[in-house]
Amino acid sequence: MIFVGLSKFRKKPDKKDIGDTTKIIAEWKAKGINMLNWYWTLGRYDAVVVLEAPSEKEVMKMSIALSDWVKTETLVAIPRAEAVKLL
């Protein structure tokens, strides 16, 4: 499954946060969550993450683990070719 995460920092990230996040990403990868792209953005959200995970539950666990650092809104993304088949 593909997910798009929209994130707003709860505090200004520092070098320690970045290092901690790098470790957490490696732990998630071991659980089957793969970060496909990660962008820091200008505007309403501070970051946009595109990831692949085995289930919504795994993504929810990830969001809860990061809740002290970021506020997130997560979207399930369905590839266009699959969505068109639903019409």
N, C-alpha and C positions, 0 to 999 in steps of 0.2 A: 504494500500500500504506500501511496505517496501522500505526504502532508506538507502544507505550507504553514510555517509559524511566523506570526507577526509579533514582534517583541518591543517593549518599551523598558529601558533601563530604570530600575528603582533608585540607583545611585550611579554616580560616575564610575565607570570601570577603571581599575588600576592594573598595573603589571601583574600583581598577585592574582587578581581575578582572571586575567587572560591565561595565566599559567594553570590555574585550577580548572578552567574551562577546557583547556587542551587535554588535561588528564581525564576529565569527565567524558569527553568525546571518545577517547580511546576505550573507556569502560562501556559506553553505549554500543560501540561497534562490536564489542565482544558479545553483546546481548542481541545483536541483529539489527541495530539502528544505525543506518548509514547516512551521514551528512552529505548530500549531493552538492549543495551550494549554500554559502553563508555570506550575506551581504550586510554591511552597515549602511544605513540609509539616512537621508535627510527627510524631514517632514514629520508626519504623525507618528511613525514608528522609527525606532532606532536601528532595528535589525530585521531582516527577512531571512528565514532559514527554509530550505527545501530539503526534506529528508525522506528516506524510505524506511519503513518499519513493518514488522510482522503483524501488528495490530494496533488498534486505538488505545488499548490498555497500556501498551509499552510506551506510547507517546505521552499518555497521561502521567505515567510514573515519572517520565523525564521532566514534564512541565512542573510537577510538584517538587521535584528535586531542585529545580532552578528558581522556585517562586520567591526566594529571598533576594535574588539578584535581578530577575526580570519579571515583568507582567506580560503574559502571553495570550494571544488569540490564535487558535490552531484550526486550520481548514483541511478537510479531506480533499485531495485533488484526484480527479478521475481523468485519465488520458482522453483526449478528444475522440479518438477512434472508438474507444469503449463507450463513451457517452452517446455518440451518434447511434450506436447499435440499440440503445434504449428507446429511441424515438419510434 
